[in-house]
């Protein structure tokens, strides 16, 4: 969903699907995926984010997110600090499929671009809030090899055999309706989502639950 070479967003994958952006946006800013990109947005584990959305989404930890219309799709605020992308010349670790995605507030704490000794991916600040039916995504990155980014995205979600499937319902840039899929693994304190960098290399984005 973002505009830069295909790379949540992303997002950690959703941002580029909507326009064209960096993989570090949690897989949401990018049309690519760690092991494939967008097909159906549905899932089979019962943790589906289908389409019945409330205007206000409050799940736990005292967090309340108000849904809106584009470009201000929701009012989630950042909860974490900016993170710099680290280069790793090796390959991504063996998959450890995430069995379930616990609703709550998550921040990105680590981003690794594999298969390279250097990276041009920008530092970024990413926060998501997951409810049983919604995935609220907020991403900011300074200007670098591409323009500065400020992306606000709402999707539904489903987890299916280690693949996180989402359909974009609202985006601050581009048009909704894109379907994105990304490999998602278990990691300390949360999960790691895999997408592709601007250079089409695997990139691992670690999310840690803070509430």
VOGU-3710 file (C-alpha; in Angstrom, 3 decimals, decimal comma):
1> xxxxxxxxxx> 0,000/0,000/0,000  2,631/2,560/-0,512  4,678/4,164/-3,269  8,254/3,159/-3,576  9,760/0,026/-5,102  7,681/-2,966/-4,059  8,832/-3,858/-0,622  2,525/-4,120/4,893  4,243/-3,406/6,970  4,652/-4,093/6,882
11> xxxxxxxxxx> 4,158/-3,943/7,615  5,437/-5,041/7,799  2,728/-5,817/3,271  -0,359/-3,720/3,354  0,888/-0,269/2,384  2,365/-1,197/-0,959  -0,693/-3,103/-1,842  -2,561/0,150/-1,732  -0,019/2,338/-3,427  3,627/1,209/-3,331
21> xxxxxxxxxx> 6,009/1,293/-0,415  8,650/-0,092/1,891  8,525/-3,573/3,301  9,434/-2,229/6,680  5,934/-0,875/6,939  4,981/-4,124/8,470  4,072/-5,918/5,338  1,163/-3,577/4,819  2,887/-0,932/2,822  4,108/-3,390/0,310
31> xxxxxxxxxx> 2,448/-5,598/-2,200  4,966/-8,351/-1,689  4,991/-11,130/0,841  7,523/-13,366/2,487  6,065/-16,394/0,758  3,400/-15,069/-1,508  1,110/-12,113/-1,848  -2,545/-11,458/-1,703  -5,251/-13,837/-2,481  -8,280/-14,254/-0,401
41> xxxxxxxxxx> -8,225/-12,525/2,948  -10,161/-15,410/4,489  -8,922/-17,970/6,921  -9,667/-21,269/8,567  -8,735/-20,990/12,214  -11,817/-19,120/13,388  -9,827/-15,950/14,086  -11,273/-14,165/11,123  -11,571/-10,451/10,621  -14,619/-10,519/8,446
51> xxxxxxxxxx> -16,438/-7,354/7,615  -18,660/-6,430/10,525  -16,933/-3,420/12,015  -18,001/-1,172/14,804  -17,209/2,532/14,651  -15,311/2,171/17,914  -13,108/-0,834/18,534  -12,155/-1,488/22,145  -10,742/-4,855/23,071  -8,394/-4,852/26,046
61> xxxxxxxxxx> -5,736/-2,899/27,891  -7,852/0,235/27,893  -7,113/0,882/24,212  -9,927/2,386/22,158  -9,608/2,923/18,416  -12,200/4,977/16,530  -12,697/4,058/12,899  -13,099/6,802/10,333  -13,066/7,317/6,594  -10,001/7,817/4,389
71> xxxxxxxxxx> -7,540/9,376/4,724  -7,977/9,282/8,530  -9,027/5,634/8,679  -8,584/5,368/12,456  -7,075/7,255/15,400  -4,567/4,738/16,742  -1,536/6,497/18,280  2,053/5,275/18,235  3,186/3,287/21,267  6,789/2,439/20,352
81> xxxxxxxxxx> 10,032/4,044/19,245  11,555/4,263/15,744  13,498/1,158/14,677  16,490/0,961/12,332  16,667/-1,857/9,784  19,550/-4,312/10,242  21,211/-6,174/7,342  21,902/-9,905/7,637  23,754/-11,754/4,872  22,203/-15,064/5,878
91> xxxxxxxxxx> 18,794/-16,553/5,136  15,613/-16,146/7,201  15,257/-18,713/9,996  13,262/-21,895/9,566  9,547/-21,186/9,785  7,826/-21,554/13,154  4,185/-20,885/12,167  2,207/-18,696/14,553  -0,629/-20,873/15,930  -2,865/-17,965/16,968
101> xxxxxxxxxx> -2,773/-14,171/16,984  -3,674/-12,699/20,346  -5,625/-9,427/20,140  -3,860/-6,428/21,639  -1,491/-3,535/21,015  1,818/-4,351/19,276  4,887/-2,340/18,257  7,724/-3,222/15,886  10,963/-3,753/17,818  13,233/-5,285/15,169
111> xxxxxxxxxx> 13,483/-5,307/11,368  16,033/-7,514/9,560  16,699/-7,552/5,821  18,208/-10,914/4,857  20,576/-11,834/2,046  22,603/-8,624/2,121  25,431/-6,957/4,019  23,889/-3,501/3,609  20,354/-2,151/3,540  18,685/0,963/2,165
121> xxxxxxxxxx> 15,414/0,324/3,983  14,416/3,372/6,067  14,092/3,444/9,827  10,440/3,329/10,789  7,938/3,482/13,593  5,093/0,986/13,416  2,190/0,313/15,774  -0,722/-2,058/15,274  -3,824/-2,821/17,277  -5,475/-6,175/16,699
131> xxxxxxxxxx> -9,050/-7,003/17,692  -10,948/-10,214/16,921  -12,151/-8,647/13,646  -9,784/-5,769/12,835  -6,099/-5,015/12,235  -5,332/-1,300/12,685  -1,951/-0,281/11,250  0,042/2,941/11,717  3,419/3,469/10,004  5,824/6,401/9,811
141> xxxxxxxxxx> 9,207/6,638/8,081  11,438/9,629/7,306  12,482/10,582/3,791  15,499/8,656/2,530  15,772/6,725/-0,713  12,048/7,450/-0,992  9,653/10,100/0,316  8,624/10,357/3,959  5,720/8,035/4,767  2,699/8,371/7,042
151> xxxxxxxxxx> 0,322/5,469/6,460  -2,931/4,672/8,245  -4,581/1,395/7,288  -7,486/-0,740/8,493  -7,858/-4,359/7,423  -9,693/-7,458/8,455  -7,548/-10,499/9,171  -7,374/-14,253/9,381  -4,611/-16,648/10,351  -4,345/-19,806/8,274
161> xxxxxxxxxx> -1,518/-22,326/8,781  1,160/-19,719/9,472  -0,100/-17,240/6,867  -1,621/-13,916/7,891  -4,323/-12,933/5,385  -5,743/-9,417/5,233  -8,064/-7,390/3,032  -7,559/-3,618/3,052  -10,770/-1,919/4,164  -9,480/1,655/4,464
171> xxxxxxxxxx> -6,172/3,296/3,577  -4,790/6,823/3,804  -3,112/6,307/0,405  -4,436/4,479/-2,608  -7,626/2,452/-2,780  -9,032/-0,257/-0,486  -9,847/-3,802/-1,538  -6,350/-5,275/-1,878  -5,778/-8,770/-0,471  -2,384/-9,503/1,078
181> xxxxxxxxxx> -0,833/-12,623/2,598  2,392/-12,969/4,578  4,267/-15,674/6,405  4,010/-15,101/10,145  6,099/-16,909/12,774  6,092/-17,165/16,540  8,716/-14,952/18,217  9,455/-13,695/21,717  6,658/-11,519/23,033  4,588/-11,661/19,870
191> xxxxxxxxxx> 5,204/-12,596/16,231  7,457/-11,956/13,230  5,985/-11,168/9,820  7,979/-11,767/6,627  7,676/-9,568/3,531  10,009/-8,419/0,754  12,318/-5,407/0,852  12,513/-2,754/-1,852  15,320/-4,862/-3,294  13,065/-7,958/-3,278
201> xxxxxxxxxx> 14,974/-9,572/-0,407  13,287/-11,284/2,569  12,677/-8,977/5,483  11,567/-10,033/8,968  9,517/-7,599/11,045  9,192/-8,457/14,722  6,108/-7,302/16,624  5,990/-7,348/20,429  2,734/-7,084/22,381  2,734/-4,151/24,810
211> x> -0,923/-4,272/25,927
//
